[in-house]
Amino acid sequence: MERSQQPDLRLEPWSDEGGLELLTGLNTPEMTEHLGGPETPEKLADRHLRYLRLGGLDGPTGGGRMFRITLGGETAGAIGYWETTWQGEAVWETGWGVLPEFQGRGVAVGAARLVAEEARAAGRHAFLHAFPATGHGASNGVCRRAGFTLRGESTIEYPKGNWHPCNDWRLALSTG
């Protein structure tokens, strides 16, 4: 798998420093259009604490990691991977958000490649999945350019109580 073409693109472990502010910046109607809309400040605070427990101040729990994406030292977005069960199989799932001012510059593709390396290094699961909404052209394009294989259309529940069509993209993490 090819690395990011931007040598100054980095994944920094999720932390209290700027984490909640980043989530707030990603919590706009435009950024959450395919995710059921913006979350309340209380839900954002809960999400931030969950991200810290995955990997950050509390250290990795083994259930995944969350990262702040940086480009040239500036915060560009968030990405992570976490355990889920998909079609009866334990897998890693990934998702991301890139701040509007960094979109269209390959940040999400580079970050998806880097997070796949992190998930591969963590072991445990053979596959990394992404489930972008079928109508979200940009996120589906990220999956394609990052080397994921489209497995077909499905339906997922996100957030709880909100079912919507998505594409199932999968990336093999093992070479064997």
N, C-alpha and C positions, 0 to 999 in steps of 0.2 A: 504494500500500500504506500502510495507516495505521501510524503510529509507536506505540511503547509508550505505554500510557495512564498509565504511571508515570514521571514526569519524572526521578525519581532512580534509574532503572534504567540501568546502564551496562555496556559491554563493555570490559574492560581487557586489553591484550595479555598473553599468558601469560608468566610470569617465574619466576625462582627464588624470589622472595618469596612464600611461601605456596602455590606450585604443587603441590609434592609432598604437603603437608598436605591440600590440597583433594582431590587424588586419593585419598588415604587415607580421607578422610571419605565419599567417594562409593563406596568399595570395600566395601560391606557386603552381606550376603546379600540383603537387601530391595532395595537399589539396583541390584544386578547380576542379579536374578532372570531377566530377559529377555535377558541378555548372556552366559550361560554360567557365572555365579557369580563370586565374588571372585578377584582376581589375587594372585599371590605378591608380596611386597615387591620382589623383583628385577624382576618384570614391570612393576610400578608405576613403579619408577625408570627403566626403559627407556622407558615411555610418556611420563613427564615429559620426558626428553631429546628424544624425538620431537616433543613439543609445543613445546619451546623452539626446535627447528630450524625448525618451521613458521612461527613468528612470535613473537618475544620477544627474548631477549638476543642471539640470533644473527641477528635480522632475518628478514623474510619471504623464503622461498625461491621464491615464486611458485607453490608447490604447495598453498597454503591458509594458514589462520591459526587459531590456538587462542586462546580468551579465557577470562578469569575473569569470571563474571557478578557484578556488585555491585548491591545495592539499598540505598540510603541509606548507602553507604560500607561496608556489610558484605558479605563474600563469601557469595554465594547459590548458586553452582554453576559449571559449566563448559559451554562451547559452542564449536563451531568449524565450519570447512568445509575440505575437502581434495579433491584431485583423485582421481577414480576413473574406471574405464571401466564403463559400464552398457549392456548390450545393444549393444555395438560402438561406443558413442558416448562421447566424453570429456565428463564432467559434474563438477559440484561435488556432494559429498555432505556432509550435516550430521548432527550428533548432539549430544546434550546430557545433562546430569545436573543436577538441582536438589536441594540438600540438603533433607532432610525438613522442617526447620523453616520453609522458604520455599515449600513446595509448597502448591498451592491458592490462590495469590495472583496468578496471571497472569505469574509470572516467566518461565517457559519460553516462553510465547507471545510476550511482549515481546522476549525474547532471540532467539527464532527470527526475528522481524521485523527486529531489528537486524543479525543475522548475514547475513540475506538482502541487506540494504543493503551490507554489507561485500563479499559475494561479487559483487554487481552492480558495485560500484565497481572490483573487481579485474579485471573483464572476463574474457576468455578463454573462458568457457562460457556457453551460453544458458540452462542449467537448473541448479537446485539440487534435489537429491533427498534424501529422508529415508526410512529403511527400518525403521520400528518393527515389533516382533513383532506378529503379528496379534492376539494375546491381550493386548497392552499398551494398554488403553483410554485411559490418561492420555496417553501419547505420541501415539497416533493422534488424540486430541482436540486436542492442541497443533498438530499439522499442519493439521487442519481450520480451527481458529481463526486460525492464522497465515497462511492464504490458499493453502495447498498444495492441489493437486487429486489425488484418489485415482485412480491409474491401474490398480490391481488388485493381486491377490495374487501373490507370487513366493516364491522360496526363496533365501536368502543363506547364506554361510558366515561365521560369526562366533561366537566366535573360530575360528581355523584348525582344521579338522577337525570343527566343530560346525555342521551344516546345520539351519536352522529356517525355518518359514514367516514371512513378513513382508508388510507392505503397502508398495507403491511409491507414495510421495507425491512430486509434482513441482511446482515453482514456476518459472514463466518469469521470467528475469532481464532479458530485453530487452523493450522495448515495441513493437518493430517486427515 
